[in-house]
Amino acid sequence: MNIVDVIRGKSLVEYIPELKLQSDGTYRCACPIHGGHNDTAFVVYPDNRYYCFGCHSSGDIIRYVMGRDGCSFETAIHTLCDDFGLTISDTDEYREHSSIVQRNDEWIGRMRKELPTVVDYLHKRGLTDETIEAYQLGYSDKLKALTIPMFDEWHRPVAFLYRFFEGKPKYKNSKNVKGLFTKGEFLFGLPQAQKNLKETRTLMLAEGAFDCMSAVQQGNCCVAYCGISITKSHVERIKGMLKTVENSKVVLCPDNDGKASKFVRRARDLFKNHAPKTVVKVAVIPDGYKDFNDMLIGGKDIAADCIYLPIDLYVVMEMIAEEEDREVQERNILDYVRTVGNPVVLQDIAELLARTWGKGIDVVKALLNLKDDTTEEKLKDIASATDSFRALESLRDEEYFGVGFPNIDKAAKFKRKNVVILGAASNSGKTENLLEWILYWTVKLRKTVLFFSLEMPKEDIMKILVAKIVQTRRYEVPEYIRQHPDTYGLIKDKLEQCLYIVDKPGLTLDGMEEYVNLMNTRVQGVDIVAVDYFQKMRGRDTIAAEELMAERTKDFAKKLNVLFVVLSQLSKAGQGKEQGGKWHEPEQKDLRGSGAIGDSGDYVFLLWRRALDSTLSPLDKEKYKYDSMIKLVKARERRSEDELFTLVYNPATSRLSEKVTEGM
């Protein structure tokens, strides 16, 4: 147990009685730390951290008490324990951590006395006496090393970085201490750097302590990671720091040693997955200088004399430098550019490639599938009242797509640019249901469907469709084809030029868009795109990435002018388990993942097998073993009050049909 973790979990909203709920979901009041009369200057966010727009104090509940009372970390802990009625046990990790911090404080004092031994060295590295004091640098005669204390966000010395003057390695950190210091998660220089963040609105992330101290000495906000590379923990900490800073950005500051590519690529992936809205750039250090400390020694201005490139442009430049073969370059860069979302950066990349490859800019843009967004095109986006009314009038002739089940079609009719989500547990028949819809769209409506089957191969998809068309059992399809040589002609007549299948696993949304564009230009226009299923799509490795992909499904449907139907699995909680002895019908919140996929849908259906209801008797389970329930839980345009429908599967014909819903 660690009392610090318990205290950090206590609510600031409950602890500060002056706070009042605001319309934006935050709680605000006049700042209890510096005073003032602005009733909204002090804000507490949903993540239980505060920020004052007046005095710029920020942090958790411990930092709040330290600021309010002007006290140390230890005093704040004891104050909060008293306020919340908590007791620190003899076995609490906090006691061990306090002992370590106290010991480190004592060591700093002793090693500061030995500072004259290395002060000339530090001055030669460009550090002023003020910087040396701010970072509490010292010297250990026993270790023959410069000592650099590592302070956490509460300004506690939790570890040391040693710079040895004899032997190897040159640098070494203290050992990890659970709950107190973890090298791969720690940001060096955090307390010293934060004072410059509001003014610069830029957080620099350097490789080493000397680079960090050099940048901060020149008035920049800079921290350093302590491991071999940055981690998810670093990114999430940085994201939290920048939350209250408008128009902020992160600048990665790799050494100018030709080894930056892997570090930058890893950092780019981490920020894209865990902080996708953060602006990230890369500082390119001038030739002749290895790092920020070299620039400080050489009299350079770190902020003014570096070149700052968007991270995606920097990565492409590194890819060009690392690979001489033009075809390999082209393949690698095209794969990478599909993941770049900023159109301005894409334009910069296109111009770079045109210069590097000696091709016209139009050729490169075509290769990258980029379109110019000219002033004239932007003007077309501005609609007058007349334009908008004409668009409304055009809805009279708008095309709607049913699914072939009368009651469902009465409740919801889909149109182009809609996103439809069909969620179900594994083995509940969601693919079966989708294929019934696809048959209706292709055979009855003669619409062109592009089906991305990310799990089931195309031959298995076709077996199900053939079984439905000839109305036989699935396992009888191979024998049926042998006995009926005209089957191919029948299937071709039904599906040719209407159904196209891509069964390539692990596709991204961008990859699917490329296939649709290819169909539109090389084959024929696509009306409906279906995906089986969302959780098999590549690029949704984290909650943040999944939310971003879910948001983009709507853009996908609008941009390509298609009906976009996406299957989704349910979480374990929504897979027909009993909850408190009561049968649990799936709800929209049961869609697997962050829930963003449901939020993005214009229509959301949930499907489950009726016989799985544990409240049914054995006789009823047998009676309903082929019944599926499909529920409309969200509709942009609800066309009836009906929301629950019953489908029954006939194994002899492999078909689903709709029947009147009986009471559950």
LOGU-30550 format. One line per 8 residues: number of its first residue (from 1); their letters; for each residue x, y, z of C-alpha. Coordinates in steps of 0.1 Angstrom, whole numbers. Layout:
<gugus>
NUM> a> X:Y:Z; ...;
</gugus>
This chain:
<gugus>
1> mnivdvir> 0:0:0; 11:36:-7; -7:64:11; 4:88:-17; -17:68:-43; -47:68:-19; -45:106:-14; -41:113:-51;
9> gkslveyi> -73:95:-56; -92:118:-33; -115:143:-51; -104:179:-54; -140:188:-60; -150:174:-27; -120:188:-9; -124:224:-20;
17> pelklqsd> -159:237:-10; -157:269:-30; -158:250:-63; -189:254:-85; -200:233:-114; -197:251:-148; -215:245:-181; -184:230:-196;
25> gtyrcacp> -183:202:-170; -154:217:-150; -155:231:-115; -142:266:-109; -137:292:-82; -114:321:-72; -79:307:-66; -74:294:-30;
33> ihgghndt> -37:296:-35; -30:332:-46; -64:347:-38; -79:371:-63; -115:379:-72; -119:360:-105; -145:333:-97; -134:312:-127;
41> afvvypdn> -96:315:-126; -91:282:-106; -104:252:-125; -105:215:-117; -106:191:-147; -123:157:-149; -89:140:-144; -88:155:-109;
49> ryycfgch> -60:179:-116; -62:217:-112; -49:248:-129; -50:285:-121; -51:309:-150; -39:337:-126; -9:323:-108; -3:293:-132;
57> ssgdiiry> -1:268:-104; -11:233:-114; -10:197:-103; -28:172:-81; -44:174:-47; -9:172:-30; 5:200:-51; -26:220:-43;
65> vmgrdgcs> -20:218:-5; 17:225:-9; 8:257:-28; -21:267:-5; -1:262:27; 34:270:14; 46:237:28; 67:207:19;
73> fetaihtl> 55:175:4; 57:156:37; 37:183:55; 10:182:28; 7:144:31; 2:147:68; -23:175:64; -43:155:39;
81> cddfglti> -42:124:61; -57:145:89; -83:160:66; -95:127:52; -90:107:84; -63:85:70; -35:67:89; -1:59:75;
89> sdtdeyre> 7:23:85; 41:11:96; 44:-10:64; 33:17:40; 57:23:11; 55:60:19; 77:55:50; 104:38:29;
97> hssivqrn> 101:66:2; 103:93:28; 135:78:42; 150:77:7; 140:113:0; 154:124:33; 187:106:27; 189:121:-8;
105> dewigrmr> 184:156:7; 213:150:30; 235:137:2; 227:168:-19; 239:190:10; 271:170:14; 279:168:-23; 271:205:-28;
113> kelptvvd> 301:212:-5; 323:194:-30; 311:215:-59; 343:235:-63; 359:204:-76; 338:205:-107; 327:241:-110; 353:249:-137;
121> ylhkrglt> 341:219:-157; 305:231:-154; 314:266:-165; 332:251:-195; 300:233:-204; 283:267:-205; 263:265:-173; 260:296:-151;
129> detieayq> 261:297:-113; 223:303:-113; 217:271:-133; 241:251:-112; 221:263:-81; 187:257:-97; 195:220:-104; 214:215:-71;
137> lgysdklk> 245:201:-89; 273:186:-67; 303:163:-67; 310:129:-50; 346:124:-43; 339:88:-34; 324:81:-68; 345:106:-87;
145> altipmfd> 313:118:-103; 293:149:-109; 260:145:-91; 227:156:-107; 197:153:-85; 164:142:-101; 134:160:-87; 98:148:-92;
153> ewhrpvaf> 68:170:-98; 66:177:-60; 103:188:-60; 114:157:-41; 149:144:-49; 139:108:-58; 171:97:-76; 205:108:-89;
161> lyrffegk> 221:109:-123; 259:105:-121; 284:118:-146; 316:98:-141; 350:112:-149; 369:79:-147; 360:46:-164; 328:37:-181;
169> pkyknskn> 299:41:-184; 300:79:-185; 265:83:-172; 245:62:-147; 211:66:-129; 201:55:-95; 182:22:-94; 145:21:-98;
177> vkglftkg> 124:22:-66; 88:10:-70; 63:38:-66; 90:64:-63; 113:64:-93; 112:45:-126; 138:54:-151; 117:46:-182;
185> eflfglpq> 89:69:-170; 108:98:-154; 111:133:-170; 143:151:-158; 140:188:-151; 103:190:-147; 101:215:-118; 127:238:-133;
193> aqknlket> 112:238:-168; 76:245:-160; 82:281:-151; 89:288:-189; 60:268:-203; 33:295:-203; 55:320:-221; 70:297:-247;
201> rtlmlaeg> 40:274:-252; 66:249:-263; 78:218:-244; 112:206:-256; 121:170:-251; 158:164:-251; 180:133:-248; 202:143:-219;
209> afdcmsav> 204:163:-187; 230:188:-200; 209:195:-231; 179:201:-209; 197:225:-185; 213:243:-215; 178:250:-230; 162:261:-198;
217> qqgnccva> 191:284:-191; 182:303:-223; 146:306:-212; 131:275:-229; 109:249:-213; 128:217:-217; 128:183:-200; 148:151:-207;
225> ycgisitk> 139:114:-207; 162:91:-188; 159:58:-207; 170:48:-242; 138:63:-257; 106:79:-247; 77:58:-235; 39:59:-233;
233> shverikg> 42:72:-198; 63:101:-210; 37:110:-237; 8:108:-213; 26:130:-188; 34:156:-215; -1:155:-228; -13:164:-193;
241> mlktvens> 12:192:-189; 0:208:-222; -37:205:-216; -40:240:-201; -17:257:-226; -34:270:-257; -17:266:-291; 11:245:-275;
249> kvvlcpdn> 34:221:-291; 61:195:-284; 96:197:-299; 117:166:-300; 154:174:-297; 175:145:-309; 213:147:-310; 228:156:-344;
257> dgkaskfv> 247:123:-346; 229:105:-374; 211:82:-350; 178:101:-345; 156:82:-370; 145:53:-348; 139:76:-318; 118:100:-338;
265> rrardlfk> 98:72:-355; 90:57:-321; 81:90:-306; 59:98:-336; 39:65:-332; 35:71:-294; 22:106:-299; -1:95:-327;
273> nhapktvv> -16:67:-306; -17:83:-272; -19:121:-279; -31:124:-315; -41:161:-312; -7:172:-299; 14:192:-324; 48:176:-326;
281> kvavipdg> 79:190:-343; 116:181:-345; 144:205:-338; 172:201:-364; 205:212:-348; 228:232:-370; 257:214:-387; 289:215:-366;
289> ykdfndml> 270:211:-333; 261:178:-317; 234:189:-292; 219:218:-273; 249:219:-249; 272:223:-279; 251:251:-291; 252:268:-257;
297> iggkdiaa> 290:265:-255; 292:278:-291; 271:309:-283; 241:298:-303; 205:307:-295; 188:273:-291; 153:286:-299; 163:308:-328;
305> dciylpid> 191:288:-345; 175:254:-349; 152:245:-377; 118:231:-366; 102:206:-389; 68:189:-386; 76:154:-374; 61:136:-404;
313> lyvvmemi> 81:157:-428; 113:150:-408; 105:112:-409; 101:113:-447; 135:132:-450; 151:105:-429; 135:77:-450; 150:93:-481;
321> aeeedrev> 185:96:-465; 185:60:-453; 175:43:-486; 192:49:-519; 170:27:-540; 143:49:-556; 116:21:-558; 121:11:-522;
329> qernildy> 120:47:-512; 87:52:-531; 71:21:-516; 81:29:-480; 71:66:-483; 37:58:-499; 30:34:-470; 40:60:-445;
337> vrtvgnpv> 21:89:-461; -12:70:-458; -9:76:-420; -3:114:-423; -35:134:-417; -23:170:-419; -30:183:-454; -4:212:-450;
345> vlqdiael> 23:187:-441; 13:164:-470; 18:194:-493; 53:199:-478; 61:163:-483; 49:164:-519; 72:194:-526; 101:177:-510;
353> lartwgkg> 96:145:-530; 92:165:-563; 126:182:-556; 143:149:-545; 129:127:-573; 131:153:-600; 94:150:-609; 67:175:-614;
361> idvvkall> 47:184:-584; 14:173:-601; 29:139:-607; 39:135:-571; 5:147:-559; -12:122:-581; 11:95:-567; 2:105:-531;
369> nlkddtte> -35:109:-540; -34:146:-530; -58:172:-544; -53:210:-544; -77:229:-522; -77:262:-540; -94:294:-530; -121:288:-556;
377> eklkdias> -127:253:-542; -130:268:-507; -155:294:-519; -177:265:-531; -178:252:-495; -196:284:-484; -234:279:-490; -259:307:-492;
385> atdsfral> -295:303:-478; -306:297:-514; -280:270:-519; -290:253:-486; -327:254:-495; -320:238:-529; -300:211:-511; -331:205:-489;
393> eslrdeey> -353:203:-520; -330:177:-535; -339:154:-506; -372:147:-522; -354:126:-547; -328:112:-523; -322:75:-525; -328:53:-495;
401> fgvgfpni> -315:17:-489; -336:-8:-470; -323:-42:-459; -352:-64:-471; -369:-69:-437; -402:-49:-438; -404:-39:-401; -367:-29:-399;
409> dkaakfkr> -371:-9:-432; -401:9:-417; -380:19:-387; -348:29:-405; -339:36:-441; -303:43:-448; -288:67:-473; -254:77:-487;
417> knvvilga> -231:93:-462; -247:73:-433; -227:51:-410; -245:20:-398; -231:0:-369; -242:-36:-363; -229:-49:-330; -230:-85:-317;
425> asnsgkte> -211:-110:-296; -189:-136:-312; -209:-164:-330; -242:-144:-327; -248:-141:-364; -237:-106:-373; -219:-117:-405; -250:-139:-414;
433> nllewily> -272:-108:-409; -249:-86:-430; -248:-111:-458; -287:-111:-459; -285:-73:-463; -259:-76:-490; -280:-100:-510; -309:-76:-508;
441> wtvklrkt> -287:-46:-520; -271:-65:-548; -299:-88:-561; -330:-67:-554; -317:-31:-555; -288:-38:-579; -264:-16:-559; -227:-20:-560;
449> vlffslem> -213:-33:-527; -176:-35:-518; -173:-59:-489; -141:-59:-468; -140:-93:-450; -111:-89:-426; -115:-123:-410; -134:-147:-433;
457> pkedimki> -119:-157:-467; -138:-149:-499; -146:-186:-506; -164:-190:-472; -183:-158:-479; -194:-171:-513; -204:-205:-498; -228:-187:-475;
465> lvakivqt> -242:-165:-503; -246:-195:-526; -264:-214:-499; -288:-185:-495; -294:-180:-532; -301:-217:-540; -317:-222:-505; -298:-252:-492;
473> rryevpey> -277:-260:-462; -242:-246:-462; -224:-279:-459; -244:-291:-489; -231:-263:-512; -200:-282:-526; -222:-312:-536; -249:-289:-549;
481> irqhpdty> -224:-273:-573; -213:-307:-585; -248:-317:-592; -259:-284:-608; -232:-272:-633; -253:-242:-641; -248:-228:-605; -220:-205:-617;
489> glikdkle> -243:-189:-643; -270:-184:-617; -246:-168:-592; -231:-146:-620; -265:-135:-630; -274:-125:-594; -242:-109:-582; -220:-100:-612;
497> qclyivdk> -210:-63:-613; -228:-58:-580; -207:-75:-553; -169:-72:-549; -150:-87:-520; -116:-78:-505; -105:-104:-480; -71:-89:-471;
505> pgltldgm> -67:-88:-433; -54:-59:-412; -65:-31:-435; -66:5:-423; -94:30:-431; -70:47:-455; -63:14:-472; -100:8:-477;
513> eeyvnlmn> -104:43:-491; -78:35:-517; -97:4:-528; -129:24:-531; -112:50:-552; -97:22:-573; -131:7:-578; -146:41:-587;
521> trvqgvdi> -119:48:-614; -111:14:-627; -143:-8:-623; -175:11:-614; -189:34:-588; -194:20:-553; -227:26:-535; -222:7:-503;
529> vavdyfqk> -191:-3:-483; -193:-30:-456; -166:-41:-431; -165:-73:-411; -154:-61:-386; -142:-29:-368; -119:-47:-342; -100:-64:-371;
537> mrgrdtia> -90:-31:-386; -54:-20:-383; -45:12:-365; -67:10:-334; -40:-2:-310; -49:23:-283; -81:39:-270; -70:73:-285;
545> aeelmaer> -63:57:-319; -96:38:-318; -115:70:-310; -98:87:-339; -106:59:-363; -142:58:-352; -145:95:-358; -131:91:-392;
553> tkdfakkl> -158:66:-403; -182:95:-408; -156:114:-428; -151:82:-449; -188:79:-457; -192:116:-466; -160:119:-486; -167:88:-507;
561> nvlfvvls> -205:94:-508; -213:58:-498; -234:40:-472; -208:27:-447; -218:-4:-427; -195:-16:-400; -198:-47:-379; -185:-45:-343;
569> qlskagqg> -180:-70:-315; -194:-65:-280; -173:-63:-248; -175:-93:-225; -200:-74:-204; -224:-73:-233; -221:-108:-245; -252:-122:-230;
577> keqggkwh> -239:-128:-195; -261:-127:-164; -258:-96:-143; -272:-99:-108; -294:-128:-119; -311:-108:-146; -307:-113:-183; -287:-85:-198;
585> epeqkdlr> -298:-73:-232; -268:-56:-250; -267:-18:-249; -247:7:-270; -222:10:-242; -214:-27:-246; -197:-21:-280; -162:-33:-276;
593> gsgaigds> -135:-6:-271; -139:30:-261; -175:33:-273; -165:58:-299; -177:35:-328; -212:37:-315; -211:75:-311; -200:78:-348;
601> gdyvfllw> -229:58:-361; -260:73:-376; -278:40:-369; -267:15:-343; -282:-20:-342; -274:-47:-316; -280:-84:-323; -282:-114:-300;
609> rraldstl> -294:-150:-300; -327:-153:-281; -320:-188:-268; -290:-175:-248; -314:-158:-224; -308:-177:-191; -343:-168:-178; -359:-190:-205;
617> spldkeky> -370:-225:-197; -354:-254:-215; -385:-258:-237; -384:-221:-246; -347:-223:-254; -354:-251:-278; -383:-232:-293; -363:-201:-299;
625> kydsmikl> -329:-217:-308; -330:-202:-343; -343:-168:-333; -322:-137:-332; -332:-104:-317; -321:-72:-334; -326:-39:-316; -323:-4:-330;
633> vkarerrs> -307:16:-302; -297:48:-321; -312:64:-352; -305:97:-368; -339:97:-384; -363:73:-366; -392:64:-388; -414:44:-364;
641> edelftlv> -416:36:-327; -405:0:-333; -371:-7:-321; -370:-45:-314; -372:-70:-342; -371:-108:-344; -354:-127:-371; -355:-165:-375;
649> ynpatsrl> -329:-186:-392; -340:-216:-414; -311:-240:-415; -326:-259:-444; -325:-228:-467; -298:-208:-449; -320:-178:-449; -331:-153:-423;
657> sekvtegm> -367:-140:-423; -385:-115:-401; -414:-125:-379; -437:-107:-354; -419:-101:-322; -433:-120:-292; -429:-107:-256; -396:-116:-241;
</gugus>
